[in-house]
Amino acid sequence: MRLALVPSSLIVSALLLGACAADDEDIDAEQQAELSAILAKDVDPTTAAEATDPADLDQDGIPDALEEQLIRRYRPYYELTKEGNKTEAHLPSDAIAEIETSQLKEMKGDDDVSAPLAGCGNARDKHLVPAQSLLTCKPETSYTRNKKITKYCLNHADARRAGVSVAEAKAKATGLYGHVSNDLVNGRATYKIEYWQYWAFNDQDITVLGLGSFGDHEGDWTGVEVWVDRETKAVAKLGYMIHGIEVFFTVPAGTKAACTSCFTSVKGAKYNPSVGSIFDDRERPKFDDNQAEFWIDAQGFEHVKLYIERGGHEGWPGTWGKAEHKAGPITIKLNAHSGGGVGWLVADVKDRAFNLGEVAHPLTTAARVIIDFNGHWGCTNAKDVFGLGPQRRSPVGPAMHCEWRWPDGKSVPGCAH
C-alpha cells in the first residue's frame, strides 16, 4: 500500500504497533506512544507518501520508534575541556538555523571561493530561508539527484560562531542527531547507532611562527558510534571519530557496571594510557581497545563519555593520548582534551526527533536537508602552514561521511572521515 496523505494519528498508531512488535526491546507501551508522537510531529511529507509500511517510514527494516528509542537510550555524555584559563568558546549549533543564516557558495581551488550563487537565498542577504531551498535553488546540491560530493558550501554568518549558550545546549541537545542500522559484532547481532553533533565553528586557537590560527574552519560535524547487543542490551563496541581517524573499542565480554547513576571506566585488551600522537602511524594502533568511560544512568544503561577537545570538538575516549601534526620542521600541537569543564548527559528532549532516517527516505523535513545536502558545511578552503600542512576545509554532512552506514552496508564514493 502506498500512503498519500497520512494523518498523524495513523502514523502514531502504526509506529507504536511496529515498535511493540520488535521482540528484542522491553520499553513499555506508554513510552513507545510518546516516541511515536514525537516522530509524527514533523514527518517529511514525501517520505510518508512513499512509504509502504507506516511503522518504518525510512524503509531500513527497523521500526522508526524503535530507532528513536535506541538513540535516546544510549545518548552520549559530554565533558568540555578547560585548558588553563581557556574554556570552550564555541558551543553546539542548530544545523537548520545555521543554514538559514548562510549563503550558498562554491569552492574553486585552494583559498578560492565564489560569491553567493545567483538564484539562491533571499534578495536582501542571500540567506537560505527556508532551509529546504538549499536543495531546490541548485538541484545538484541534493545527493538523491546528484550522487557525488560537490564543492558547494554554506558560508556561515561569522557572528554565529559561538553557537548557543551552555544552558541551551544542555537543555535542548542542540545540534545532536542520530542514525541506526543493523550490524554484527563478533558474530552477534547488534544495532549500530551513530551520533552526529554540529558546531558552527572549529577553533584550534593555534599560531605558527606567530602567524594565523592553525586548523580553524567553518562548520564542524563530530560524532561517535555505539554498537548495542540486541540480546543483552549492553554496549558491545564504540567508534570514536577523531580528526579523520576512527578509534575502536570492543567492550570485553561479561563487562557489567557495579553501580547506577555513576561514572565507570572500562579497560580494554590493549590498555595503555601512555600513548603518543594519534597522527603517528606507530602510535595509532595503541588507541584501539585501550580504555573507555561511561555514565551509567539510573536504569543501568550505558552512555559513552566523550572528552571534548577544546576548540576542535573531537570526542576522545579519555584524557590520555594527544594530537600533533608534523609540517616540515614544525610540530603543531592541537588543543587539549583533558576535560575539567562543564559536563552533561545529552538531554532526552521531547520537542523533536533525533532520528534522521535514511537519505532516500528522511524522517523529518529537517533531516531531509541535513542528510541530502552533498556539499560542505562551511566555506573554509585553504592550505595551512605556508602550504606544508593539511588541507583546511569545512566538513561534509553526516551521510557523506564514511562512518554513515547506508542500507546496502556501504559508504558514498569519496566519503570523508
Order of alpha helices (4+ residues) and beta strands (2+ residues): alpha-alpha-alpha-alpha-beta-alpha-beta-alpha-beta-alpha-beta-beta-beta-beta-beta-beta-beta-beta-beta-beta-beta-beta-beta-beta-beta-beta-alpha-beta-beta
